[in-house]
Amino acid sequence: MIDTDELTRRERVDEHVMLAPPPTARKGRGAVSNLQGRYELNGRERFDDGWLDDHDEPAAFKTIVTDEFAKSILSRNTSPDIPFSVSLNPYRGCEHGCIYCFARPSHSYLGLSPGLDFESRLFAKVNAPDLLRRELAKPGYVPDHIAIGVNTDAYQPCERERQITRQVLEVLAECRHPTGLITKSSLIERDIDLLAPMAASNLACAAVTITTLDAQISRTLEPRAAAPMRRLRTIRTLTDAGIPVSVSVAPIIPFVTEPEIERILEAAHDAGAVGAHYTVLRLPHEVNPLFQEWLQAHFPDRAQRVMNRIRDMRGGKDYDSDFATRMKGDGVWADLIHQRFTKTVKRLGLDRPGSRFDRLDTSQFRRPMVVPALASKGGAQDAGQMALF
């Protein structure tokens, strides 16, 4: 049964998304609006004043990357449904623009929109390598597998110039610290010179996300990520370098990407992947109306059908954050997806040693010898352990 509060909340979302004139999709962007965050004090509504022609292209959103001096760099979690407890994210926001990204609501904490702002107003944690070095040097630090690129992609386009992810990897390689990377970008191939020796010592592995093999769907679903065929080539390149790669079929979206489950797994297996995992679509907070706007813009013929199936897997809700079901869903359709996935994984043998983050070796860790003082945004340096030389 659906409780009254949930039904009322859903109707408000549906009324906003389904009945209001749908915004026009922007080329190269995932979100079709700059939906306000849940912490903003002033409300905004779309209003047609008669000046906008139906054939006018919406204004382009230029990508702006701002330097950020973070106070800490390692995030810890105790979630029972996540295979790692420590993660590192060099960037806030992500230019890949994946409409389904569960990290979108985090931009609300910055007073920015989880919509177009999330994929165009980015923040680079320029002191991430030094923060990591100081963290690893602490006397009480106990090594655990660090997952890189969990919240936002560590290899998004601005990494080509910023190279923060590479500097982080250099610290981890120096300290022989185990790490796993999750990405949709072929840019990870740049760092094979660091990752291959680490993988040879069971200190590194990677996961490449492939949501769909359909390039046309990918261009709207995750517009600035690498094309599906390019990601398969990345799996082959990493595998040939001796780096164990798993494929992340995530998220599975009913009637959009769900029909491709078996084909994605088969293609990833042929490319050399040794492991696989999946999640079904999650719609926390602002991701829900943003995704429904995207559905109306790109798949109006099946939008209601998709949402009905999502609700079937969430006990009648748009989203349920319960640890037991949030990643896989619940009910008949969730069970069908699980059976299709697990049977294909078993048939292909996609669960070989080295495919999981928690199988990496923590016993080789050694603390960094040099720990620089950190420069703050104002230019002053933090007090702490000084360099040996």
C-alpha positions as semicolon CSV with decimal commas, in nm:
position;residue;x (nm);y (nm);z (nm)
1;M;0,000;0,000;0,000
2;I;0,105;0,358;-0,064
3;D;0,069;0,593;0,230
4;T;-0,115;0,922;0,184
5;D;0,189;1,143;0,245
6;E;0,389;0,961;-0,020
7;L;0,105;0,983;-0,271
8;T;0,066;1,356;-0,210
9;R;0,441;1,416;-0,246
10;R;0,454;1,213;-0,567
11;E;0,159;1,403;-0,714
12;R;0,339;1,731;-0,645
13;V;0,648;1,606;-0,831
14;D;0,441;1,464;-1,117
15;E;0,243;1,788;-1,146
16;H;0,565;1,991;-1,159
17;V;0,734;1,765;-1,413
18;M;0,456;1,616;-1,621
19;L;0,209;1,905;-1,651
20;A;0,444;2,204;-1,673
21;P;0,581;2,281;-2,022
22;P;0,896;2,065;-2,048
23;P;1,221;2,265;-2,075
24;T;1,427;2,225;-2,388
25;A;1,726;1,993;-2,365
26;R;2,067;2,153;-2,408
27;K;2,320;1,992;-2,635
28;G;2,604;1,840;-2,434
29;R;2,423;1,870;-2,100
30;G;2,237;1,604;-1,904
31;A;2,000;1,815;-1,695
32;V;1,742;2,013;-1,884
33;S;1,690;2,275;-1,612
34;N;1,863;2,445;-1,323
35;L;1,620;2,314;-1,065
36;Q;1,672;2,492;-0,733
37;G;1,830;2,304;-0,445
38;R;1,629;2,208;-0,139
39;Y;1,818;2,453;0,086
40;E;1,761;2,768;-0,122
41;L;1,546;3,032;0,047
42;N;1,402;3,196;-0,264
43;G;1,178;2,990;-0,491
44;R;1,197;2,992;-0,872
45;E;0,941;2,888;-1,131
46;R;0,952;2,865;-1,511
47;F;0,745;3,140;-1,673
48;D;0,684;3,210;-2,040
49;D;0,673;3,588;-2,091
50;G;0,614;3,553;-2,464
51;W;0,963;3,654;-2,572
52;L;1,107;3,306;-2,618
53;D;1,051;3,155;-2,959
54;D;0,978;2,782;-2,964
55;H;1,267;2,734;-3,205
56;D;1,523;2,928;-3,002
57;E;1,815;2,729;-2,868
58;P;1,846;2,751;-2,488
59;A;2,140;2,952;-2,358
60;A;2,463;2,756;-2,328
61;F;2,609;2,687;-1,985
62;K;2,983;2,747;-1,980
63;T;3,190;2,516;-1,758
64;I;3,365;2,701;-1,475
65;V;3,623;2,526;-1,258
66;T;3,706;2,694;-0,926
67;D;4,003;2,609;-0,702
68;E;3,902;2,475;-0,363
69;F;4,128;2,430;-0,061
70;A;3,967;2,137;0,117
71;K;3,995;2,084;0,492
72;S;3,998;1,703;0,462
73;I;4,019;1,461;0,174
74;L;3,917;1,113;0,288
75;S;3,547;1,034;0,332
76;R;3,442;0,740;0,545
77;N;3,118;0,548;0,549
78;T;2,971;0,253;0,736
79;S;2,705;0,165;0,480
80;P;2,656;-0,214;0,471
81;D;2,574;-0,210;0,098
82;I;2,899;-0,042;-0,014
83;P;3,211;-0,260;-0,064
84;F;3,454;0,004;0,066
85;S;3,463;0,230;0,369
86;V;3,706;0,501;0,253
87;S;3,679;0,715;-0,060
88;L;3,851;1,016;-0,215
89;N;3,696;1,264;-0,456
90;P;3,929;1,520;-0,618
91;Y;3,638;1,725;-0,759
92;R;3,295;1,854;-0,664
93;G;3,045;1,847;-0,946
94;C;3,100;1,651;-1,266
95;E;3,106;1,769;-1,626
96;H;3,003;1,426;-1,754
97;G;2,649;1,543;-1,676
98;C;2,496;1,200;-1,605
99;I;2,132;1,276;-1,533
100;Y;2,103;0,985;-1,289
101;C;2,403;1,082;-1,074
102;F;2,325;1,030;-0,705
103;A;2,581;1,302;-0,618
104;R;2,377;1,583;-0,776
105;P;2,200;1,676;-0,447
106;S;2,540;1,750;-0,287
107;H;2,556;2,075;-0,487
108;S;2,263;2,201;-0,279
109;Y;2,503;2,233;0,016
110;L;2,699;2,488;-0,189
111;G;2,393;2,701;-0,264
112;L;2,399;2,580;-0,625
113;S;2,155;2,382;-0,834
114;P;2,183;2,004;-0,858
115;G;2,079;2,053;-1,220
116;L;2,289;2,239;-1,475
117;D;2,508;2,396;-1,203
118;F;2,624;2,049;-1,095
119;E;2,771;1,979;-1,437
120;S;2,899;2,330;-1,516
121;R;3,007;2,483;-1,180
122;L;3,292;2,256;-1,072
123;F;3,536;2,273;-0,782
124;A;3,887;2,127;-0,794
125;K;4,044;2,027;-0,461
126;V;4,391;2,154;-0,548
127;N;4,543;2,054;-0,214
128;A;4,415;1,694;-0,232
129;P;4,761;1,530;-0,279
130;D;4,913;1,716;0,018
131;L;4,610;1,645;0,236
132;L;4,635;1,278;0,150
133;R;5,007;1,268;0,228
134;R;4,946;1,423;0,569
135;E;4,661;1,180;0,640
136;L;4,872;0,877;0,554
137;A;5,156;1,008;0,773
138;K;4,948;1,020;1,090
139;P;5,078;0,776;1,354
140;G;4,734;0,628;1,408
141;Y;4,645;0,582;1,042
142;V;4,537;0,227;0,954
143;P;4,543;0,148;0,579
144;D;4,218;0,053;0,414
145;H;4,122;0,033;0,048
146;I;4,064;0,383;-0,089
147;A;3,807;0,413;-0,368
148;I;3,870;0,709;-0,599
149;G;3,597;0,875;-0,801
150;V;3,293;0,749;-0,612
151;N;3,092;1,069;-0,577
152;T;3,209;1,238;-0,898
153;D;3,435;1,105;-1,173
154;A;3,803;1,157;-1,094
155;Y;3,879;1,151;-1,468
156;Q;3,624;1,405;-1,587
157;P;3,747;1,646;-1,862
158;C;3,910;1,907;-1,634
159;E;4,147;1,638;-1,500
160;R;4,342;1,659;-1,828
161;E;4,467;2,001;-1,724
162;R;4,443;1,982;-1,344
163;Q;4,600;1,634;-1,299
164;I;4,489;1,617;-0,934
165;T;4,392;1,251;-0,967
166;R;4,733;1,165;-1,106
167;Q;4,908;1,345;-0,819
168;V;4,691;1,151;-0,572
169;L;4,789;0,825;-0,742
170;E;5,156;0,920;-0,719
171;V;5,120;0,952;-0,341
172;L;4,939;0,618;-0,316
173;A;5,199;0,446;-0,535
174;E;5,483;0,589;-0,325
175;C;5,316;0,463;-0,006
176;R;5,216;0,128;-0,158
177;H;4,858;0,195;-0,057
178;P;4,575;-0,011;-0,214
179;T;4,328;0,180;-0,429
180;G;4,042;0,119;-0,667
181;L;3,914;0,361;-0,931
182;I;3,566;0,400;-1,074
183;T;3,527;0,591;-1,400
184;K;3,346;0,638;-1,731
185;S;3,647;0,808;-1,890
186;S;3,921;0,680;-2,117
187;L;4,157;0,931;-1,950
188;I;4,241;0,662;-1,694
189;E;4,466;0,512;-1,963
190;R;4,704;0,805;-1,908
191;D;4,793;0,668;-1,564
192;I;4,870;0,310;-1,665
193;D;5,236;0,377;-1,586
194;L;5,132;0,414;-1,219
195;L;4,848;0,164;-1,204
196;A;5,013;-0,131;-1,378
197;P;5,302;-0,169;-1,126
198;M;5,054;-0,126;-0,840
199;A;4,824;-0,390;-0,988
200;A;5,117;-0,628;-1,022
201;S;5,156;-0,602;-0,643
202;N;4,780;-0,641;-0,585
203;L;4,747;-0,273;-0,493
204;A;4,516;-0,145;-0,768
205;C;4,209;-0,235;-0,967
206;A;3,953;-0,043;-1,169
207;A;3,583;-0,041;-1,250
208;V;3,451;0,104;-1,576
209;T;3,084;0,201;-1,578
210;I;2,886;0,105;-1,888
211;T;2,523;0,204;-1,865
212;T;2,426;0,141;-2,227
213;L;2,582;0,030;-2,555
214;D;2,352;0,263;-2,749
215;A;2,554;0,574;-2,840
216;Q;2,240;0,779;-2,901
217;I;2,102;0,708;-2,552
218;S;2,445;0,767;-2,399
219;R;2,471;1,112;-2,559
220;T;2,166;1,231;-2,364
221;L;2,201;1,014;-2,053
222;E;2,569;1,091;-1,984
223;P;2,655;1,349;-2,251
224;R;3,021;1,430;-2,178
225;A;3,140;1,085;-2,075
226;A;3,330;0,859;-2,314
227;A;3,121;0,679;-2,574
228;P;3,025;0,318;-2,488
229;M;3,258;0,163;-2,747
230;R;3,543;0,380;-2,619
231;R;3,485;0,251;-2,266
232;L;3,503;-0,107;-2,390
233;R;3,836;-0,022;-2,552
234;T;3,951;0,123;-2,219
235;I;3,867;-0,206;-2,046
236;R;4,079;-0,389;-2,305
237;T;4,369;-0,143;-2,270
238;L;4,374;-0,168;-1,889
239;T;4,338;-0,546;-1,899
240;D;4,627;-0,581;-2,145
241;A;4,838;-0,374;-1,902
242;G;4,768;-0,623;-1,624
243;I;4,515;-0,411;-1,435
244;P;4,208;-0,609;-1,321
245;V;3,891;-0,438;-1,443
246;S;3,530;-0,496;-1,348
247;V;3,229;-0,355;-1,531
248;S;2,970;-0,153;-1,342
249;V;2,631;-0,184;-1,510
250;A;2,485;0,115;-1,333
251;P;2,228;0,234;-1,308
252;I;1,984;-0,005;-1,470
253;I;1,688;0,203;-1,591
254;P;1,369;0,009;-1,677
255;F;1,276;0,022;-2,047
256;V;1,573;0,251;-2,124
257;T;1,894;0,059;-2,046
258;E;1,746;-0,251;-1,878
259;P;1,697;-0,445;-2,207
260;E;2,076;-0,436;-2,260
261;I;2,191;-0,611;-1,939
262;E;2,311;-0,931;-2,107
263;R;2,469;-0,754;-2,405
264;I;2,665;-0,514;-2,184
265;L;2,803;-0,800;-1,974
266;E;2,896;-1,000;-2,282
267;A;3,071;-0,703;-2,444
268;A;3,262;-0,624;-2,124
269;H;3,365;-0,989;-2,090
270;D;3,491;-0,992;-2,448
271;A;3,689;-0,675;-2,370
272;G;3,865;-0,846;-2,078
273;A;3,661;-0,755;-1,769
274;V;3,703;-1,000;-1,480
275;G;3,418;-0,886;-1,255
276;A;3,078;-0,719;-1,268
277;H;2,823;-0,552;-1,044
278;Y;2,509;-0,345;-1,087
279;T;2,266;-0,106;-0,922
280;V;1,916;-0,005;-1,022
281;L;1,825;0,359;-1,069
282;R;1,817;0,567;-0,750
283;L;1,624;0,895;-0,731
284;P;1,719;1,069;-0,405
285;H;1,616;1,430;-0,341
286;E;1,651;1,654;-0,649
287;V;1,757;1,367;-0,876
288;N;1,391;1,264;-0,891
289;P;1,241;1,574;-1,062
290;L;1,556;1,620;-1,272
291;F;1,533;1,264;-1,404
292;Q;1,163;1,300;-1,475
293;E;1,231;1,620;-1,668
294;W;1,493;1,430;-1,869
295;L;1,241;1,153;-1,940
296;Q;0,988;1,406;-2,068
297;A;1,251;1,571;-2,289
298;H;1,400;1,253;-2,440
299;F;1,152;0,966;-2,387
300;P;0,806;1,121;-2,357
301;D;0,649;0,809;-2,510
302;R;0,759;0,588;-2,221
303;A;0,811;0,834;-1,933
304;Q;0,511;0,723;-1,730
305;R;0,587;0,357;-1,795
306;V;0,943;0,399;-1,671
307;M;0,832;0,574;-1,352
308;N;0,565;0,310;-1,284
309;R;0,825;0,036;-1,304
310;I;1,063;0,229;-1,078
311;R;0,784;0,258;-0,823
312;D;0,718;-0,115;-0,852
313;M;1,076;-0,171;-0,738
314;R;1,050;0,083;-0,454
315;G;0,735;-0,032;-0,277
316;G;0,522;0,227;-0,457
317;K;0,764;0,515;-0,388
318;D;0,991;0,704;-0,624
319;Y;1,281;0,620;-0,393
320;D;1,348;0,425;-0,077
321;S;1,679;0,483;0,105
322;D;1,669;0,159;0,305
323;F;2,014;-0,003;0,299
324;A;1,864;-0,343;0,225
325;T;1,700;-0,238;-0,102
326;R;1,829;0,100;-0,222
327;M;2,092;-0,046;-0,458
328;K;1,893;-0,340;-0,601
329;G;1,527;-0,255;-0,546
330;D;1,256;-0,489;-0,424
331;G;0,969;-0,686;-0,572
332;V;0,912;-0,896;-0,884
333;W;1,091;-0,667;-1,130
334;A;1,392;-0,626;-0,904
335;D;1,409;-1,005;-0,869
336;L;1,395;-1,048;-1,247
337;I;1,682;-0,804;-1,298
338;H;1,884;-0,981;-1,027
339;Q;1,827;-1,321;-1,187
340;R;1,917;-1,200;-1,535
341;F;2,234;-1,035;-1,408
342;T;2,358;-1,317;-1,184
343;K;2,291;-1,590;-1,440
344;T;2,479;-1,400;-1,709
345;V;2,770;-1,329;-1,472
346;K;2,789;-1,699;-1,383
347;R;2,772;-1,806;-1,748
348;L;3,054;-1,569;-1,843
349;G;3,267;-1,630;-1,532
350;L;3,273;-1,262;-1,437
351;D;3,389;-1,296;-1,077
352;R;3,755;-1,385;-1,097
353;P;4,025;-1,295;-0,840
354;G;4,127;-0,930;-0,845
355;S;3,791;-0,796;-0,952
356;R;3,694;-0,657;-0,611
357;F;3,830;-0,364;-0,411
358;D;3,826;-0,555;-0,083
359;R;4,068;-0,816;-0,217
360;L;4,356;-0,568;-0,246
361;D;4,658;-0,602;-0,016
362;T;4,692;-0,357;0,275
363;S;5,001;-0,519;0,429
364;Q;5,252;-0,341;0,202
365;F;5,165;0,009;0,323
366;R;5,450;0,241;0,425
367;R;5,409;0,594;0,555
368;P;5,529;0,887;0,343
369;M;5,875;1,013;0,432
370;V;5,808;1,377;0,344
371;V;5,500;1,564;0,458
372;P;5,478;1,925;0,331
373;A;5,307;2,204;0,521
374;L;4,976;2,290;0,358
375;A;4,911;2,632;0,212
376;S;4,566;2,765;0,287
377;K;4,359;2,977;0,051
378;G;4,488;3,294;0,215
379;G;4,848;3,189;0,164
380;A;4,938;3,101;0,525
381;Q;5,071;2,756;0,599
382;D;4,921;2,512;0,843
383;A;5,136;2,405;1,132
384;G;5,226;2,037;1,123
385;Q;5,506;1,792;1,064
386;M;5,777;1,953;0,855
387;A;5,970;1,800;0,567
388;L;6,277;1,593;0,659
389;F;6,491;1,764;0,396
